[in-house]
Amino acid sequence: MPVFKILHITKYQYPSAVTDSANQIILSPLSNDFQEVISQKIFLFPNASIDFYYDFFTNRVGVFTIVEPHHFLEIRSEVTVETFPIELPVVDIGAAEQWRIMTQQRQQFPYVDFVREEVIKSKPEILEIIENLAKPELSVMETTTELSTYIFENFAYQQGVTDYETEIDEIWKLKAGVCQDFAHLLLAMLRILGVPARYVSGYISPSNQELRGEGATHAWVEVYIPGYGWLGNDPTNNCWVSDRHIKIAIGRDFKDCTPVKGTYKGPSNHILSVSVIITNEKTKEKTTEPEFPMYMRENPKVADETLENNSYRRFLEIQQQQQQQQ
């Protein structure tokens, strides 16, 4: 079974001292039937104590605060995880019975949070596509495959055309985006059908560059299959998830799974860099210390002011940029 070593570093650098930095991190993969966390260490510079708890979605969430003045913040996660193949299920329930069970269960806990639709102006157009693909004789799993294939074949994996705030209507119009956009769209299409579906954040491991988004943070969808349970589908690569995917968190959408977010008091201008290195027995020759892509936000009107700055918003921007450079 493959064993992966993941180095995920987030750095903030400030032009002058900042204080009262309060942060939340979701960087801890959970052990389950398909992956086992062998070890994890999280280092903070400046040093601070991290308190952990499990949120409503069972994600392991860390929180910490740095009160004293500091000119930089580095969050360094080192994880070793073993993954196991996921065999596609054989469900002994016919398609009609699956949809009947789905109708009964989707407004019950724990599915109700993952079936709520968002407001989409393009819904009539999307619904027309769904009706052409989601034939009554198809099972939930077969329907998901049809929708994932449609996204893969009709939406270009294109950098720089979307950001973390891009809504379904814009993605639908552009017919392009990156992994979080395709996961967002598949979620919306499944939920229009009344199928519980949840957003997943994690990593996809590198191997010969044949998968889009590999070696970086990644996003996909888990769909509820009556008679089986939750099963991951990656519309970016038009595949069902197996031992190449490493899951960190689940939620209703990206906001529930954000790796790092927080606020601080200090100058608005700062440099944020994010880098992920994933190695295994096939990629041992790769460096274990990344060279950071650096991005700088310029805002001269407030550069010298002291204010509470939302680093979560900027992190989302950089996370999107990082994904787009893969």
C-alpha positions as CSV (number, residue, x, y, z in Angstrom):
1,M,0.0,0.0,0.0
2,P,1.4,3.5,-0.8
3,V,2.8,5.6,2.0
4,F,2.9,9.3,1.4
5,K,4.9,12.0,3.1
6,I,3.2,15.4,2.9
7,L,4.9,18.7,3.7
8,H,2.4,21.6,3.7
9,I,3.8,25.0,4.6
10,T,1.9,28.3,4.9
11,K,3.9,31.5,5.5
12,Y,2.7,35.0,6.3
13,Q,5.2,37.9,6.2
14,Y,4.3,41.4,7.4
15,P,6.1,44.7,6.7
16,S,5.8,45.7,10.3
17,A,4.8,43.9,13.5
18,V,1.3,42.5,13.9
19,T,-0.4,41.4,17.1
20,D,-3.4,39.3,18.2
21,S,-3.2,36.8,15.4
22,A,-6.1,34.3,15.9
23,N,-6.1,31.3,13.6
24,Q,-7.9,28.1,12.7
25,I,-6.3,25.2,10.9
26,I,-7.7,22.1,9.3
27,L,-4.6,20.2,8.2
28,S,-5.0,16.8,9.9
29,P,-6.0,13.8,7.8
30,L,-8.2,11.4,9.7
31,S,-7.7,7.6,9.9
32,N,-10.5,5.6,8.4
33,D,-11.0,2.4,6.5
34,F,-9.1,3.8,3.5
35,Q,-6.3,5.7,5.0
36,E,-4.2,5.5,8.1
37,V,-2.3,8.4,9.5
38,I,1.1,7.1,10.7
39,S,2.3,10.4,12.1
40,Q,1.7,14.1,12.0
41,K,3.6,17.1,13.4
42,I,2.5,20.7,13.2
43,F,5.0,23.4,14.0
44,L,4.3,27.1,14.5
45,F,6.8,29.9,14.2
46,P,6.5,31.9,16.4
47,N,5.8,29.1,18.8
48,A,2.3,28.8,20.1
49,S,0.1,26.1,21.7
50,I,-2.6,24.5,19.4
51,D,-5.9,23.4,20.9
52,F,-7.7,20.8,18.9
53,Y,-11.4,19.8,18.7
54,Y,-13.6,17.9,16.3
55,D,-16.2,20.0,14.5
56,F,-19.8,19.1,13.4
57,F,-18.5,17.3,10.3
58,T,-15.9,15.3,12.3
59,N,-13.0,17.3,11.0
60,R,-10.0,17.8,13.4
61,V,-9.7,21.5,13.9
62,G,-6.8,23.4,15.5
63,V,-7.0,26.9,17.0
64,F,-4.2,29.1,18.3
65,T,-3.5,32.7,19.1
66,I,-0.3,34.7,19.0
67,V,-0.8,37.9,21.1
68,E,2.8,39.3,21.1
69,P,4.1,41.3,18.2
70,H,5.6,39.3,15.3
71,H,6.8,39.9,11.8
72,F,6.0,36.5,10.3
73,L,3.9,33.4,10.9
74,E,4.8,30.0,9.6
75,I,2.5,27.0,9.9
76,R,4.3,23.8,9.0
77,S,2.5,20.4,8.7
78,E,4.4,17.2,8.3
79,V,2.2,14.1,7.7
80,T,2.9,10.5,6.9
81,V,-0.2,8.6,5.7
82,E,-0.8,5.2,4.2
83,T,-3.7,4.8,1.8
84,F,-5.6,1.7,0.7
85,P,-7.4,0.9,-2.5
86,I,-11.2,1.6,-2.6
87,E,-13.1,-1.0,-4.6
88,L,-16.1,0.3,-6.4
89,P,-19.2,-1.1,-4.5
90,V,-21.6,-3.7,-5.9
91,V,-25.0,-2.5,-4.6
92,D,-27.6,-5.2,-4.5
93,I,-30.4,-2.6,-4.7
94,G,-32.0,-1.8,-8.0
95,A,-31.9,1.8,-9.4
96,A,-35.6,2.5,-8.7
97,E,-35.2,1.3,-5.1
98,Q,-32.1,3.4,-4.6
99,W,-33.9,6.5,-5.6
100,R,-36.9,5.6,-3.4
101,I,-34.6,5.2,-0.4
102,M,-32.9,8.4,-1.3
103,T,-36.2,10.3,-1.3
104,Q,-36.9,9.0,2.2
105,Q,-33.5,9.7,3.7
106,R,-32.3,12.9,2.2
107,Q,-34.2,15.2,4.7
108,Q,-32.9,13.2,7.6
109,F,-29.7,13.5,9.6
110,P,-26.9,13.3,8.5
111,Y,-27.9,13.8,4.9
112,V,-30.0,17.0,5.2
113,D,-27.0,19.3,5.4
114,F,-25.6,18.0,2.1
115,V,-28.7,18.2,0.0
116,R,-29.6,21.9,0.3
117,E,-29.5,23.7,-3.0
118,E,-28.0,27.1,-3.6
119,V,-29.6,29.8,-5.6
120,I,-28.5,29.4,-9.3
121,K,-29.8,31.6,-12.1
122,S,-28.6,29.1,-14.6
123,K,-30.6,26.3,-13.0
124,P,-33.0,25.8,-16.0
125,E,-30.0,25.2,-18.4
126,I,-28.3,23.0,-15.9
127,L,-31.5,21.1,-15.2
128,E,-31.9,20.4,-19.0
129,I,-28.4,18.8,-19.1
130,I,-29.1,16.8,-16.0
131,E,-32.4,15.5,-17.4
132,N,-30.6,14.4,-20.5
133,L,-28.0,12.5,-18.5
134,A,-29.8,11.2,-15.5
135,K,-32.0,8.5,-17.0
136,P,-34.5,6.8,-14.7
137,E,-32.9,3.4,-15.2
138,L,-29.5,4.6,-14.0
139,S,-28.4,4.0,-10.4
140,V,-27.1,6.8,-8.2
141,M,-23.6,5.8,-8.9
142,E,-24.1,5.6,-12.6
143,T,-25.8,9.0,-12.6
144,T,-22.8,10.5,-10.8
145,T,-20.5,9.0,-13.4
146,E,-22.5,10.6,-16.2
147,L,-22.5,14.0,-14.5
148,S,-18.7,13.8,-13.7
149,T,-18.0,12.8,-17.3
150,Y,-20.0,15.7,-18.6
151,I,-18.0,18.2,-16.5
152,F,-14.7,16.6,-17.5
153,E,-15.5,16.7,-21.2
154,N,-17.2,20.1,-21.4
155,F,-15.2,22.2,-18.9
156,A,-11.6,23.2,-19.5
157,Y,-9.1,22.9,-16.7
158,Q,-7.9,26.5,-17.1
159,Q,-5.9,28.6,-14.7
160,G,-6.7,32.2,-13.7
161,V,-10.3,32.4,-14.9
162,T,-11.9,31.8,-11.5
163,D,-11.2,32.5,-7.9
164,Y,-12.5,31.2,-4.6
165,E,-15.6,33.3,-4.7
166,T,-16.7,32.3,-8.3
167,E,-20.3,31.2,-8.3
168,I,-21.9,28.4,-10.2
169,D,-23.4,30.8,-12.8
170,E,-20.0,32.1,-13.7
171,I,-18.4,28.7,-13.9
172,W,-21.3,27.5,-16.1
173,K,-20.8,30.5,-18.4
174,L,-17.0,30.2,-18.6
175,K,-17.1,26.4,-19.1
176,A,-13.7,26.4,-17.3
177,G,-12.1,26.4,-13.9
178,V,-10.0,24.3,-11.5
179,C,-10.7,21.5,-9.1
180,Q,-12.7,23.4,-6.5
181,D,-14.9,24.8,-9.3
182,F,-15.6,21.3,-10.8
183,A,-16.3,19.9,-7.3
184,H,-18.7,22.9,-6.7
185,L,-20.5,22.2,-9.9
186,L,-20.9,18.5,-9.4
187,L,-22.2,19.2,-5.9
188,A,-24.8,21.6,-7.3
189,M,-25.9,19.1,-10.0
190,L,-26.3,16.2,-7.6
191,R,-28.2,18.3,-5.1
192,I,-30.6,19.5,-7.8
193,L,-31.4,15.8,-8.2
194,G,-31.9,15.5,-4.5
195,V,-28.7,13.4,-3.9
196,P,-26.8,14.2,-0.8
197,A,-23.2,15.2,-1.7
198,R,-20.4,16.8,0.3
199,Y,-17.3,18.7,-0.5
200,V,-13.9,17.1,0.3
201,S,-10.6,18.8,0.6
202,G,-7.3,16.9,0.6
203,Y,-4.3,16.1,-1.6
204,I,-3.8,14.0,-4.8
205,S,-0.5,12.3,-4.9
206,P,2.0,12.8,-7.8
207,S,2.7,10.1,-10.4
208,N,4.0,11.0,-13.9
209,Q,1.7,14.1,-14.0
210,E,-1.2,12.2,-15.6
211,L,-3.7,13.6,-13.1
212,R,-4.8,17.2,-13.0
213,G,-4.0,18.9,-9.7
214,E,-1.6,16.2,-8.4
215,G,1.0,17.1,-5.9
216,A,-1.0,19.9,-4.3
217,T,-4.2,20.7,-2.4
218,H,-7.1,19.2,-4.2
219,A,-10.9,19.0,-4.0
220,W,-13.5,16.4,-4.9
221,V,-17.0,15.2,-4.0
222,E,-18.4,12.4,-1.9
223,V,-21.9,11.2,-3.0
224,Y,-24.2,9.1,-0.8
225,I,-25.0,5.7,-2.4
226,P,-28.0,4.0,-0.8
227,G,-27.0,0.5,0.3
228,Y,-23.3,1.5,0.6
229,G,-22.6,4.9,2.0
230,W,-20.3,7.8,0.9
231,L,-18.1,7.3,-2.1
232,G,-15.7,9.9,-3.6
233,N,-15.8,11.1,-7.1
234,D,-13.2,13.4,-8.6
235,P,-14.8,15.4,-11.6
236,T,-11.5,17.1,-12.3
237,N,-10.0,13.8,-13.4
238,N,-13.3,11.9,-14.1
239,C,-12.5,9.1,-11.7
240,W,-13.8,7.5,-8.6
241,V,-11.5,8.2,-5.6
242,S,-9.0,5.5,-4.6
243,D,-5.5,5.3,-3.0
244,R,-4.1,8.3,-4.8
245,H,-6.4,10.7,-2.9
246,I,-5.7,11.7,0.7
247,K,-8.7,13.1,2.5
248,I,-8.4,15.9,5.1
249,A,-11.9,17.3,5.6
250,I,-15.5,17.2,4.5
251,G,-18.2,19.9,4.6
252,R,-21.0,21.5,2.7
253,D,-18.6,23.6,0.7
254,F,-15.1,24.9,0.6
255,K,-15.6,27.2,3.6
256,D,-16.2,24.3,5.9
257,C,-12.8,22.7,4.9
258,T,-10.5,25.7,4.6
259,P,-7.0,24.6,5.6
260,V,-6.0,28.0,7.3
261,K,-8.0,31.0,8.2
262,G,-7.7,33.8,10.8
263,T,-7.4,37.4,11.6
264,Y,-4.7,39.7,13.0
265,K,-4.2,43.4,13.9
266,G,-1.6,45.1,11.9
267,P,-0.8,46.5,8.4
268,S,-3.0,45.3,5.6
269,N,-0.1,44.6,3.2
270,H,1.5,41.2,3.6
271,I,3.1,38.4,1.7
272,L,1.4,35.0,1.9
273,S,3.0,31.9,0.4
274,V,1.7,28.3,0.3
275,S,3.6,25.3,-0.8
276,V,2.8,21.5,-0.7
277,I,5.3,18.7,-1.4
278,I,4.1,15.1,-1.6
279,T,6.6,12.3,-1.9
280,N,6.4,8.5,-1.8
281,E,8.6,5.6,-2.8
282,K,8.3,6.6,-6.5
283,T,9.2,10.3,-5.9
284,K,11.9,10.1,-3.3
285,E,14.3,12.1,-5.5
286,K,12.1,15.2,-5.1
287,T,13.2,17.9,-2.7
288,T,11.6,17.9,0.8
289,E,12.0,21.7,1.1
290,P,9.8,23.6,-1.3
291,E,10.7,26.8,-3.0
292,F,7.8,29.1,-2.3
293,P,5.7,30.8,-4.9
294,M,5.4,34.3,-3.5
295,Y,2.4,36.6,-3.9
296,M,2.0,40.1,-2.6
297,R,-1.1,42.2,-2.0
298,E,-0.6,45.9,-2.5
299,N,-3.0,48.4,-1.0
300,P,-1.3,51.7,-0.6
301,K,-4.3,53.4,0.9
302,V,-4.2,51.4,4.0
303,A,-0.6,50.2,3.9
304,D,0.4,52.3,6.9
305,E,-2.8,51.9,8.9
306,T,-3.2,49.5,11.8
307,L,-6.4,47.5,11.4
308,E,-7.8,44.0,11.8
309,N,-7.0,42.2,8.6
310,N,-8.8,39.0,7.4
311,S,-6.0,36.6,6.5
312,Y,-8.6,34.0,5.7
313,R,-9.7,35.9,2.6
314,R,-6.2,36.3,1.4
315,F,-5.4,32.6,2.0
316,L,-8.3,31.6,-0.2
317,E,-6.9,33.8,-3.0
318,I,-3.5,32.2,-2.7
319,Q,-4.9,28.7,-2.4
320,Q,-6.8,29.3,-5.7
321,Q,-3.6,30.6,-7.3
322,Q,-1.6,27.7,-6.1
323,Q,-4.1,25.2,-7.6
324,Q,-4.1,27.1,-10.9
325,Q,-0.3,26.7,-11.2
326,Q,-0.4,22.9,-11.1
